[in-house]
Amino acid sequence: MNQYRYGLFRVVAACPEVALADTMENVKRIAGLCAEIEEKCQPALITFPELSLSGYSCEEMFNQQNLSQSVEEALEELMRETACRNCLIAVGLPLIYNSRRYNAAAIIKGGKLLAMIPKIYLPNSKEFYEARYFESGSLLPKEGVEIEYASQRCHFGTRQLFDLGKACIGLELCEDFWVPIPPSSYAALNGANVILNLSASNEVAGKHDFRKTLLSACSARLHCAYVYASSSFGESSDDLVWGGSSLIYEDGQLLAENKRFDKNANWIVADIDLDALQSARLKSSTFYDFEHKELDYIHIDCGEPVQPDFEEKLYRELERHPFFPGGTEQIDSRCREVFEIQVRGLMGRLEHINCRKAVIGVSGGLDSTLALLVCCEAFDRIGLDRKGIIAVTMPCFGTSKRTYSNALGLMEELGVSLRDIDIAAACELHFQDLALNPERHDSAYENSQARERTQILMDLANSEGGIVIGTGDLSELALGWCTYNGDHMSMYGVNVGVPKTLIREICRRKALELNCRDIILDIIDTPVSPELIPGAQMTEDLVGPYELHDFFLWHFFDGSSPRKIWLYACKAFEGQYEASTVLKWLKIFYKRFFSQQFKRSCLPNGPKTCKVSLSPRGDWRMSTDTVPRLWLKELDEIVNY
C-alpha cells in the first residue's frame, strides 16, 4: 500500500496568545506552538489566526513604519525557527506592496515562503473598520504578482491553491467567508478540498452559533474540509472581546472545536478524510454544473504531506452507530423522523391505491414489530379501523414459545385482526411432494418455510383486497439475509430503508408510548433469529454483529476503501471487538454484499429513510455479476491481526 492508503490528512487550527504589536514575541510563541504541535501529533498543516504576527487590533499602529518593518523581519525569523518543521504553516500579517497595505496570509514550509494571499472583502461597519488601514486584494491583477518579501521571492495574489499530496488547499481571511459568494466557492470549483480561514472574529452573544452554522453549511455545500482559526487573548479589550474560536469541519460535520475564552494558547487537531470528500463530489451531479467558473488559479506544489501513523492514533471521532449519531436528544429526533417517513410513505401508498386493508406477518421479532407499529399509526392517521390490519403469526419448526407469545400479545394489545396459522403441516406436505428429507436442515428446509409464509400473506391479501406489508430491513438486504421470493418480497416494504440497529432504537422509544411496553421491550431483548430450524439459531453468530455490519454499510456506501473501513471500525469499537474479529466480519460483509445483489435488483417499493439506500430505482445500481476480488484482496493484505 502507498502512503495515501487511508486518504487521511491531519490538520491543526492553533490559537496563540497574542502580544499586541510585539512581533518577535509573537514569533517566539507561534514557533513554540509549532514545535509542541509537531511533537505531539505530526500534522500536515497548521493554521494560525488573522494578523497573528502583529495582532489584529493594532489600529493606528499599522501606520507606524517600524511595525511594518518588524513584521517582515518577524516572518523571516519565523521561517528560520520553523525550517526544521515538516508541516505547511499559514500565518497572518500586514503586508505593504506598491504603497498599499494588505491584510495577508503567508504560506510557509521548511523555511520557504511559498506564497502570500491578500484578504479580498474588508468589513467596514459596526465594530470593524478595516478599510481605514487595508486595501482589498481585488486591486491586484487577477493573475497576481511576483514580490520579494522577507528576503525571498514569492507569488502574491488571490487565486492560488496549494497542492500538498492529495490535499488541494484554498484560503480566505475572516470576512471573505461571510460574503454572499465567498472565495472558497471558486476555490472548491477549481479543486480545493481543504479551505483555511485565518480569522479575527470577536465574540457577542449568539455569534458563535451563527458562525458554526455558516461553517457547517459551507463545508457541506462545497464538500470540503474547513479549518478555522480566530484571534484570542492578547488582542485589545478596549471595546471587544476575542474568544479565540477554533473549528474544523468536514462536509458539514464538526470534527473538532476548542474551548473559547482560554487565556492560554491552545490548538485542535483532526484527521480529514480526503477520499470521502472526493467521493461526495463525484456523486454530486451538479457540483461542477456552473457556466461561470474562474479557472485561472495558480497551483503551487508544496511537496508531500506528513504521513503520521493513523493506525496508532486517529484524531477523528467515529460514531459506532452512524445511522443514529449523537446523544440521547439527537437519537430521539432521528428515531421520530425515520418513523414519520415510514408512516407517511405507507399512508401515501394506501391512499393512492384506495386500499383499506393491510396484511402483515408478525413473528415476535424486531422487524415485524416496527412494521406493525407503522401500520397502526398509518391507519390511525388516515382514519381507518385497525381491524383492517390483518396480522398473521405463522409458527413452524423453529418458532420459540417466547417469540410466539410476544407476537400474539403484541397483536392483541394493538387491536388488530389476528390470524394464527401453523404452517408445519403445509411444509411437511411440500417436503413429500418434492421428496425432500425433513431431517436434513438445509437451505431448502429453511427457505420453504419463508416462502410458505409469503404465499399465505399474498393469497390472504388477494382475498381481503389488501396489500402485503414487507418487514425486511436494510441490514438484511445488505447481507442478503432474506429468502428470495420469500420474506424478500412484499407489496410495500416499510422497513426497507431502516437498518437493524436503528429499528431496535425506534422500537425502544415507541415502547415508552404504548400499553404493550413490556412486550416490545422483551422483543428488543430477544436475540435476533430466523427461527427456521429447531433449537437455538442466532443470526449474529452466523453472519456477524449487526452493529458492525451497519457500520460497514454506512462507510462502504460512502465509497471508503476496505482498509479504511477496517481502521475506522477498529477505532470506533475499540475495547469491544478485537481487530481480528472486525477483519473477519468485514470479509463476510463484502462476500455477502457482492453475492446477494440479485435480491436487491428486484426489491419491492419502500421509503428511503436514511442516507444509505439500496433500492435499484434509487441510490444503488450494481450489476449482479460484480466481482469482489479487489476489495477482498485489500483486506487480505492486512496482516498481524
Wavefront OBJ file of the C-alpha trace (Angstrom):
o trace
v 0.000 0.000 0.000
v 1.240 3.512 -0.742
v 1.485 6.319 1.777
v -2.017 7.547 0.928
v -3.708 4.239 1.635
v -6.199 5.823 4.049
v -6.669 9.132 2.230
v -6.362 10.979 5.540
v -4.866 14.408 6.077
v -4.054 15.772 9.542
v -4.776 19.456 10.158
v -4.435 21.783 13.150
v -6.092 25.101 13.996
v -3.887 26.911 16.513
v -4.736 29.813 18.762
v -1.677 31.540 20.303
v -1.777 34.217 22.962
v -1.040 37.478 21.140
v 1.459 40.121 22.222
v -0.086 43.150 20.537
v 2.454 44.852 18.213
v 5.309 42.765 19.679
v 6.171 40.839 16.547
v 9.226 38.969 17.824
v 7.360 37.782 20.902
v 4.620 36.544 18.604
v 7.222 34.679 16.527
v 8.526 33.047 19.674
v 5.031 31.946 20.704
v 3.998 30.752 17.243
v 7.245 28.855 16.674
v 6.994 27.302 20.124
v 3.433 26.236 19.434
v 4.519 24.695 16.115
v 7.207 22.678 17.892
v 4.745 21.467 20.521
v 2.128 20.541 17.940
v 4.524 18.682 15.653
v 5.968 16.703 18.536
v 2.538 15.647 19.758
v 0.599 14.902 16.596
v 2.678 15.374 13.408
v 0.160 17.399 11.366
v 0.450 18.119 7.666
v -0.823 21.662 8.155
v -1.154 24.286 10.908
v -3.381 27.363 10.567
v -2.925 30.455 12.756
v -5.304 33.445 13.085
v -5.549 36.597 11.004
v -2.718 39.123 11.513
v -1.252 36.835 14.163
v 2.304 38.116 13.682
v 1.302 41.649 14.669
v -2.049 41.255 16.354
v -5.343 42.191 14.691
v -6.271 45.191 16.848
v -3.162 47.346 16.283
v -5.324 50.053 14.707
v -3.276 53.242 14.024
v -0.093 51.358 14.866
v -0.394 49.714 11.442
v 0.698 53.110 10.065
v 3.954 53.013 12.016
v 6.920 52.174 9.778
v 8.782 50.313 12.469
v 5.833 47.909 12.898
v 5.728 47.221 9.156
v 9.462 46.604 9.077
v 9.302 44.493 12.197
v 6.579 42.271 10.698
v 8.760 41.470 7.694
v 11.695 40.659 9.955
v 9.393 38.574 12.127
v 8.259 36.448 9.192
v 11.880 35.909 8.201
v 12.648 34.829 11.768
v 9.598 32.560 11.880
v 10.785 30.810 8.726
v 14.192 30.239 10.322
v 12.586 28.974 13.525
v 10.307 26.554 11.661
v 12.724 25.468 8.921
v 13.053 22.080 10.596
v 9.274 21.570 10.651
v 7.695 19.284 8.069
v 4.245 20.834 8.065
v 2.708 23.610 5.991
v 2.069 26.731 8.079
v -0.400 29.553 7.382
v 0.104 32.737 9.386
v -1.467 36.193 9.137
v 0.360 39.531 8.819
v 0.038 43.095 7.408
v 1.887 43.344 4.079
v 2.866 46.521 2.228
v 3.125 46.231 -1.540
v 3.229 49.065 -4.060
v 2.451 51.655 -1.348
v -0.666 49.798 -0.297
v -1.187 47.751 2.841
v -2.895 44.373 2.629
v -4.283 42.080 5.267
v -2.478 38.934 4.125
v -1.612 35.350 4.902
v 1.813 33.838 4.393
v 2.165 30.170 3.470
v 5.496 28.745 4.599
v 7.074 25.313 4.754
v 10.579 24.154 5.634
v 11.904 27.703 5.824
v 10.492 28.649 2.400
v 7.949 31.367 1.678
v 5.637 29.673 -0.814
v 3.079 32.422 -1.345
v 1.190 35.397 0.079
v -2.596 35.734 -0.196
v -4.471 39.001 0.454
v -7.868 39.419 2.031
v -10.499 40.454 -0.516
v -13.504 41.644 1.474
v -12.814 44.247 4.167
v -15.505 44.743 6.815
v -16.114 48.413 7.449
v -19.240 48.622 9.562
v -20.271 48.194 13.200
v -17.142 47.396 15.197
v -14.974 46.814 12.116
v -13.181 49.470 10.062
v -10.528 47.594 8.107
v -10.842 49.831 5.050
v -9.165 52.509 7.153
v -5.949 50.501 7.201
v -6.054 47.956 4.358
v -6.734 47.611 0.666
v -8.726 44.814 -0.913
v -6.822 42.049 -2.676
v -9.168 42.586 -5.620
v -6.978 45.574 -6.590
v -4.214 43.187 -7.598
v -4.107 41.738 -11.114
v -6.192 38.565 -11.370
v -3.075 36.575 -12.143
v -1.296 38.052 -9.104
v 2.221 39.487 -8.955
v 5.699 38.346 -8.033
v 7.098 40.107 -4.969
v 10.131 39.959 -2.755
v 9.407 39.783 0.943
v 11.292 38.552 3.974
v 14.350 38.028 1.751
v 12.507 35.610 -0.532
v 10.578 35.842 -3.773
v 7.023 34.525 -3.906
v 3.694 34.927 -5.664
v 1.187 37.404 -4.212
v -2.430 37.126 -5.343
v -5.927 35.944 -4.548
v -6.198 32.978 -6.905
v -3.762 30.472 -5.525
v -4.185 26.846 -4.498
v -1.631 24.748 -2.654
v -1.127 21.100 -3.558
v 0.077 19.013 -0.645
v -0.251 15.364 -1.570
v -3.936 14.628 -2.115
v -4.884 17.885 -0.421
v -5.628 20.933 -2.530
v -5.726 23.890 -0.153
v -7.559 27.167 -0.638
v -7.518 30.118 1.701
v -9.696 33.009 2.768
v -9.425 35.544 5.558
v -12.252 36.207 8.011
v -14.824 38.400 6.216
v -14.145 36.614 2.921
v -16.134 33.768 4.388
v -19.179 35.866 5.399
v -19.977 37.367 1.986
v -22.699 36.065 -0.401
v -20.256 34.239 -2.686
v -17.075 33.524 -0.716
v -13.736 32.993 -2.481
v -13.835 29.421 -1.154
v -16.663 28.665 -3.608
v -14.421 29.405 -6.594
v -11.501 27.638 -4.951
v -13.578 24.492 -4.430
v -14.806 24.545 -8.030
v -11.157 24.586 -9.050
v -10.226 21.601 -6.920
v -9.694 22.854 -3.371
v -10.810 20.214 -0.879
v -9.390 21.940 2.224
v -10.191 25.580 2.978
v -8.307 27.569 5.604
v -9.708 30.648 7.285
v -7.390 32.942 9.206
v -9.848 34.991 11.199
v -10.218 37.711 13.817
v -13.831 37.375 14.836
v -14.859 38.922 18.132
v -17.497 37.415 20.388
v -21.015 38.675 21.027
v -23.942 36.640 22.299
v -25.268 34.292 19.625
v -22.492 34.958 17.117
v -20.663 31.692 17.779
v -23.714 29.567 16.989
v -24.229 31.506 13.768
v -20.538 31.119 12.913
v -20.802 27.362 13.370
v -23.938 27.216 11.238
v -22.182 29.024 8.395
v -19.085 26.840 8.633
v -21.145 23.666 8.655
v -23.200 24.804 5.672
v -20.156 25.980 3.725
v -18.228 22.745 4.195
v -21.327 20.722 3.284
v -22.149 22.808 0.221
v -18.576 22.639 -1.067
v -17.927 19.045 0.063
v -14.717 20.235 1.656
v -12.880 20.430 4.940
v -12.856 23.831 6.595
v -10.163 24.810 9.109
v -10.992 27.969 11.051
v -8.664 29.764 13.500
v -9.556 33.067 15.148
v -7.811 35.649 17.345
v -7.677 35.158 21.076
v -6.320 36.519 24.335
v -3.919 39.432 23.996
v -5.936 41.367 21.424
v -7.251 44.753 22.540
v -10.067 44.533 25.051
v -10.941 48.246 24.793
v -14.353 47.602 23.251
v -14.318 43.968 22.109
v -13.623 40.506 23.480
v -11.831 37.861 21.430
v -12.763 34.286 22.229
v -10.212 32.507 20.077
v -12.674 30.204 18.358
v -11.068 27.288 16.509
v -13.214 24.903 14.482
v -12.639 22.111 11.988
v -15.476 20.871 9.782
v -15.719 18.210 7.107
v -18.656 18.019 4.713
v -20.980 19.636 7.241
v -19.791 17.665 10.261
v -17.921 19.229 13.169
v -14.704 17.280 13.735
v -13.031 19.439 16.381
v -13.740 22.543 18.448
v -11.683 24.306 21.096
v -12.792 25.897 24.336
v -13.245 29.621 23.779
v -12.080 32.373 26.142
v -8.979 30.450 27.165
v -6.122 32.717 28.259
v -3.529 30.132 27.332
v -2.515 29.132 23.836
v -4.461 26.143 22.563
v -4.958 24.111 19.434
v -7.211 21.462 17.954
v -6.407 18.649 15.571
v -8.446 16.478 13.217
v -7.831 13.881 10.538
v -9.633 14.905 7.345
v -10.914 12.130 5.066
v -9.950 13.454 1.630
v -11.177 10.341 -0.152
v -14.635 10.747 1.384
v -14.741 14.342 0.172
v -13.772 13.277 -3.329
v -16.435 10.583 -3.284
v -19.067 13.124 -2.215
v -18.132 15.433 -5.079
v -18.110 12.617 -7.607
v -21.607 11.578 -6.512
v -22.954 15.115 -6.855
v -24.031 15.565 -10.460
v -24.420 19.332 -10.029
v -21.256 20.187 -8.109
v -19.422 21.426 -11.193
v -22.537 22.380 -13.146
v -21.829 26.117 -13.424
v -21.364 28.244 -16.521
v -19.154 30.891 -14.896
v -16.129 29.234 -13.398
v -12.945 31.130 -12.697
v -10.308 28.750 -13.970
v -7.203 30.911 -13.782
v -5.941 29.622 -10.436
v -2.256 29.069 -9.832
v -1.381 25.705 -8.278
v 1.683 25.729 -6.056
v 3.387 22.411 -5.405
v 4.028 22.132 -1.677
v 5.609 18.698 -1.824
v 4.420 15.730 0.190
v 2.492 15.955 3.463
v 3.488 14.430 6.759
v 2.023 10.933 6.991
v 1.639 10.017 10.667
v 0.737 6.529 11.849
v -3.048 6.706 11.642
v -3.352 3.173 12.987
v -1.521 4.215 16.143
v -3.574 7.371 16.738
v -6.570 8.697 14.850
v -7.833 12.231 15.531
v -11.337 11.673 14.309
v -14.464 10.923 16.302
v -16.184 7.879 14.860
v -19.782 7.045 15.681
v -20.323 3.397 16.467
v -23.849 3.787 15.156
v -23.651 6.273 12.270
v -27.317 5.776 11.364
v -28.291 7.436 14.657
v -25.335 9.534 15.848
v -25.083 11.824 18.841
v -26.566 11.899 22.306
v -29.997 10.956 23.576
v -31.761 14.032 22.214
v -30.316 13.600 18.725
v -31.130 9.881 18.683
v -34.698 10.578 19.800
v -35.071 13.090 16.992
v -33.642 10.688 14.397
v -35.954 7.883 15.526
v -39.030 10.117 15.364
v -38.086 11.374 11.920
v -37.463 7.930 10.441
v -40.707 6.574 11.904
v -42.551 9.567 10.448
v -41.091 8.865 6.996
v -42.191 5.237 7.215
v -45.710 6.188 8.273
v -46.136 8.865 5.628
v -44.831 6.522 2.954
v -47.368 3.845 3.834
v -50.181 6.395 4.118
v -49.384 7.642 0.638
v -49.388 4.162 -0.842
v -52.672 3.137 0.839
v -54.486 6.297 -0.201
v -53.112 6.267 -3.735
v -54.457 2.772 -4.446
v -57.552 3.356 -2.301
v -56.689 0.383 -0.102
v -58.287 -0.058 3.311
v -56.617 -3.264 4.411
v -53.075 -4.403 5.067
v -51.719 -7.886 5.650
v -48.566 -8.349 7.690
v -46.675 -11.321 9.084
v -45.798 -10.893 12.767
v -43.061 -13.131 14.134
v -42.403 -11.639 17.549
v -39.148 -10.211 16.247
v -37.878 -6.645 15.864
v -38.622 -6.071 12.192
v -42.252 -7.159 12.189
v -42.832 -5.269 15.443
v -41.760 -1.963 13.892
v -43.655 -2.679 10.672
v -46.825 -3.374 12.664
v -46.413 -0.157 14.661
v -46.026 1.756 11.391
v -49.199 0.154 10.045
v -51.170 1.076 13.162
v -50.017 4.683 13.065
v -50.786 4.985 9.346
v -54.293 3.560 9.785
v -54.969 5.866 12.733
v -53.969 8.976 10.776
v -55.952 8.021 7.698
v -58.948 7.283 9.911
v -59.142 3.562 9.172
v -60.151 0.926 11.696
v -57.147 -1.046 12.955
v -59.186 -4.184 12.351
v -58.313 -3.625 8.718
v -54.766 -4.626 9.629
v -54.684 -8.397 9.319
v -51.705 -9.535 11.369
v -50.709 -13.143 10.883
v -48.414 -15.259 13.014
v -47.270 -18.471 11.318
v -45.403 -20.724 13.738
v -43.396 -23.644 12.388
v -40.500 -25.948 13.271
v -38.172 -23.384 14.852
v -40.649 -20.993 16.439
v -39.912 -20.426 20.131
v -42.512 -20.003 22.831
v -41.086 -16.585 23.626
v -41.480 -15.092 20.151
v -44.836 -16.808 19.564
v -46.219 -15.446 22.829
v -44.866 -11.959 22.117
v -46.391 -11.963 18.628
v -49.846 -12.867 19.938
v -49.620 -10.419 22.818
v -48.496 -7.556 20.593
v -51.328 -8.077 18.111
v -53.925 -8.256 20.868
v -52.655 -5.107 22.594
v -52.615 -3.127 19.352
v -56.176 -4.113 18.480
v -55.558 -5.501 15.002
v -57.173 -8.522 13.379
v -55.273 -11.615 14.456
v -54.707 -14.771 12.455
v -52.775 -17.736 13.839
v -51.825 -20.174 11.060
v -49.481 -23.080 11.846
v -47.574 -23.859 8.645
v -45.809 -27.046 9.798
v -48.260 -29.420 8.072
v -48.131 -27.453 4.803
v -44.328 -27.530 4.814
v -44.246 -31.244 5.551
v -46.607 -31.896 2.626
v -44.335 -29.770 0.466
v -41.358 -31.908 1.515
v -43.300 -35.024 0.499
v -44.215 -33.576 -2.888
v -40.538 -32.819 -3.601
v -39.198 -35.965 -1.925
v -37.135 -33.866 0.487
v -35.759 -35.318 3.708
v -37.255 -33.244 6.579
v -34.341 -34.313 8.797
v -31.924 -32.541 6.528
v -31.981 -28.930 7.700
v -30.557 -27.346 4.566
v -31.490 -24.186 2.671
v -34.494 -25.888 1.056
v -35.779 -26.821 4.522
v -35.387 -23.250 5.782
v -36.481 -21.337 2.696
v -39.613 -23.413 2.137
v -40.962 -22.027 5.405
v -40.251 -18.427 4.406
v -41.885 -18.942 1.023
v -44.897 -20.695 2.533
v -45.416 -17.720 4.815
v -45.155 -15.306 1.884
v -47.653 -17.359 -0.114
v -50.150 -17.211 2.732
v -49.741 -13.456 3.112
v -50.078 -12.820 -0.626
v -53.172 -15.022 -1.003
v -54.741 -13.540 2.102
v -54.148 -10.043 0.754
v -55.820 -11.013 -2.528
v -58.837 -12.455 -0.746
v -59.194 -9.456 1.566
v -58.478 -6.762 -1.015
v -55.394 -5.557 0.840
v -51.648 -5.319 0.341
v -48.809 -7.234 1.967
v -46.591 -5.046 4.125
v -42.944 -6.114 3.991
v -40.959 -6.291 7.211
v -37.411 -6.931 5.940
v -34.825 -4.285 6.832
v -31.851 -2.559 5.228
v -29.245 -4.630 7.100
v -30.764 -7.884 5.865
v -30.784 -6.538 2.312
v -27.114 -5.602 2.531
v -26.195 -9.117 3.642
v -28.829 -10.881 1.549
v -30.106 -12.401 4.813
v -33.574 -12.999 3.399
v -35.217 -15.686 1.307
v -35.544 -14.785 -2.355
v -39.244 -14.566 -3.187
v -39.938 -15.297 0.452
v -39.634 -12.640 3.151
v -37.680 -10.732 0.493
v -40.969 -9.992 -1.308
v -43.972 -7.819 -0.433
v -46.254 -5.185 -1.937
v -44.744 -2.332 0.108
v -41.744 -2.669 2.427
v -41.881 -0.110 5.226
v -38.534 -1.180 6.759
v -36.561 -1.364 3.536
v -34.594 1.798 4.344
v -34.039 1.166 8.059
v -31.029 -0.786 9.414
v -31.396 -3.306 12.216
v -29.629 -1.182 14.827
v -31.946 1.753 14.163
v -35.037 -0.468 14.219
v -34.099 -1.521 17.735
v -33.797 2.116 18.849
v -37.106 3.151 17.274
v -38.906 0.229 18.910
v -37.350 1.096 22.264
v -38.720 4.624 22.075
v -42.136 3.607 20.756
v -42.460 1.140 23.635
v -42.495 4.031 26.104
v -45.622 5.449 24.437
v -47.713 2.265 24.366
v -49.543 -0.051 26.743
v -47.651 -3.002 25.276
v -44.365 -1.597 26.576
v -43.264 -4.791 28.353
v -43.903 -6.927 25.280
v -41.901 -4.651 22.985
v -39.031 -4.391 25.453
v -38.901 -8.194 25.662
v -38.876 -8.378 21.860
v -35.930 -5.970 21.862
v -34.101 -8.187 24.364
v -34.753 -11.350 22.329
v -31.685 -12.426 20.299
v -32.224 -11.960 16.558
v -33.056 -15.300 14.928
v -34.792 -16.521 11.757
v -36.197 -19.453 13.812
v -36.241 -21.785 10.804
v -34.742 -24.864 12.424
v -35.482 -26.415 15.826
v -33.262 -25.180 18.646
v -31.179 -22.037 19.010
v -30.342 -20.316 15.722
v -28.683 -16.958 16.359
v -28.333 -14.727 13.303
v -25.409 -12.734 14.644
v -23.458 -15.915 15.366
v -23.865 -16.853 11.713
v -23.317 -13.586 9.823
v -21.808 -11.335 12.498
v -22.958 -8.494 14.771
v -25.432 -6.157 13.104
v -23.840 -3.112 14.703
v -20.622 -3.937 12.856
v -22.395 -4.632 9.573
v -24.389 -1.419 9.799
v -21.131 0.456 10.426
v -19.528 -1.288 7.435
v -22.533 -0.492 5.226
v -22.516 3.215 6.099
v -18.862 3.689 5.178
v -18.982 1.323 2.197
v -21.846 3.411 0.804
v -19.572 6.472 1.090
v -17.032 4.717 -1.118
v -14.451 4.126 1.617
v -11.785 1.530 0.933
v -11.895 -1.808 2.784
v -8.762 -0.999 4.729
v -10.123 2.351 5.846
v -13.424 0.789 6.934
v -11.427 -1.740 8.930
v -9.370 1.032 10.567
v -12.460 3.097 11.357
v -14.286 0.100 12.816
v -11.279 -0.869 14.939
v -11.155 2.661 16.370
v -14.916 3.040 16.801
v -15.352 -0.322 18.534
v -12.058 -0.314 20.408
v -12.420 -2.340 23.592
v -15.484 -4.163 22.247
v -14.149 -6.096 19.249
v -10.618 -7.230 18.507
v -9.079 -6.054 15.242
v -9.040 -9.662 14.020
v -12.755 -10.010 14.763
v -13.534 -6.836 12.840
v -11.493 -8.136 9.911
v -13.285 -11.486 9.947
v -16.773 -9.980 9.780
v -15.734 -7.315 7.273
v -14.666 -10.053 4.878
v -18.044 -11.720 5.409
v -19.751 -8.411 4.696
v -18.019 -7.995 1.330
v -18.601 -11.591 0.283
v -22.279 -11.482 1.112
v -22.882 -7.971 -0.208
v -21.481 -8.779 -3.639
v -23.067 -12.223 -3.934
v -26.559 -11.101 -2.896
v -27.118 -8.196 -5.261
v -29.661 -10.236 -7.235
v -32.089 -9.901 -4.321
v -31.722 -6.135 -4.228
v -32.183 -5.871 -8.005
v -35.891 -6.756 -7.727
v -36.695 -5.017 -4.482
v -40.329 -4.011 -3.802
v -41.225 -0.373 -3.242
v -40.461 1.131 0.142
v -39.452 4.533 1.529
v -35.880 5.770 1.677
v -35.360 6.926 5.262
v -31.601 7.471 5.690
v -28.624 8.498 3.601
v -27.988 4.862 2.699
v -30.461 3.248 0.333
v -30.089 0.018 -1.624
v -33.080 0.451 -3.895
v -32.287 -0.380 -7.553
v -34.524 2.555 -8.512
v -32.763 4.954 -6.167
v -29.240 5.148 -4.821
v -27.845 1.710 -5.587
v -27.359 0.374 -9.100
v -24.987 -2.565 -9.250
v -24.546 -5.478 -11.609
v -25.182 -8.871 -10.052
v -22.002 -10.043 -11.802
v -19.658 -7.641 -9.995
v -16.597 -9.453 -8.634
v -15.361 -8.621 -5.074
v -11.749 -9.681 -5.711
v -10.254 -6.162 -5.445
v -11.943 -5.486 -2.130
v -11.095 -8.842 -0.587
v -7.505 -8.633 -1.825
v -7.032 -5.368 0.070
v -8.317 -6.990 3.246
v -6.012 -9.969 2.723
v -3.087 -7.538 2.791
v -3.890 -6.636 6.397
v -1.586 -8.856 8.427
v -0.679 -9.459 12.064
v -4.279 -9.370 13.259
l 1 2 3 4 5 6 7 8 9 10 11 12 13 14 15 16 17 18 19 20 21 22 23 24 25 26 27 28 29 30 31 32 33 34 35 36 37 38 39 40 41 42 43 44 45 46 47 48 49 50 51 52 53 54 55 56 57 58 59 60 61 62 63 64 65 66 67 68 69 70 71 72 73 74 75 76 77 78 79 80 81 82 83 84 85 86 87 88 89 90 91 92 93 94 95 96 97 98 99 100 101 102 103 104 105 106 107 108 109 110 111 112 113 114 115 116 117 118 119 120 121 122 123 124 125 126 127 128 129 130 131 132 133 134 135 136 137 138 139 140 141 142 143 144 145 146 147 148 149 150 151 152 153 154 155 156 157 158 159 160 161 162 163 164 165 166 167 168 169 170 171 172 173 174 175 176 177 178 179 180 181 182 183 184 185 186 187 188 189 190 191 192 193 194 195 196 197 198 199 200 201 202 203 204 205 206 207 208 209 210 211 212 213 214 215 216 217 218 219 220 221 222 223 224 225 226 227 228 229 230 231 232 233 234 235 236 237 238 239 240 241 242 243 244 245 246 247 248 249 250 251 252 253 254 255 256 257 258 259 260 261 262 263 264 265 266 267 268 269 270 271 272 273 274 275 276 277 278 279 280 281 282 283 284 285 286 287 288 289 290 291 292 293 294 295 296 297 298 299 300 301 302 303 304 305 306 307 308 309 310 311 312 313 314 315 316 317 318 319 320 321 322 323 324 325 326 327 328 329 330 331 332 333 334 335 336 337 338 339 340 341 342 343 344 345 346 347 348 349 350 351 352 353 354 355 356 357 358 359 360 361 362 363 364 365 366 367 368 369 370 371 372 373 374 375 376 377 378 379 380 381 382 383 384 385 386 387 388 389 390 391 392 393 394 395 396 397 398 399 400 401 402 403 404 405 406 407 408 409 410 411 412 413 414 415 416 417 418 419 420 421 422 423 424 425 426 427 428 429 430 431 432 433 434 435 436 437 438 439 440 441 442 443 444 445 446 447 448 449 450 451 452 453 454 455 456 457 458 459 460 461 462 463 464 465 466 467 468 469 470 471 472 473 474 475 476 477 478 479 480 481 482 483 484 485 486 487 488 489 490 491 492 493 494 495 496 497 498 499 500 501 502 503 504 505 506 507 508 509 510 511 512 513 514 515 516 517 518 519 520 521 522 523 524 525 526 527 528 529 530 531 532 533 534 535 536 537 538 539 540 541 542 543 544 545 546 547 548 549 550 551 552 553 554 555 556 557 558 559 560 561 562 563 564 565 566 567 568 569 570 571 572 573 574 575 576 577 578 579 580 581 582 583 584 585 586 587 588 589 590 591 592 593 594 595 596 597 598 599 600 601 602 603 604 605 606 607 608 609 610 611 612 613 614 615 616 617 618 619 620 621 622 623 624 625 626 627 628 629 630 631 632 633 634 635 636 637 638 639 640 641
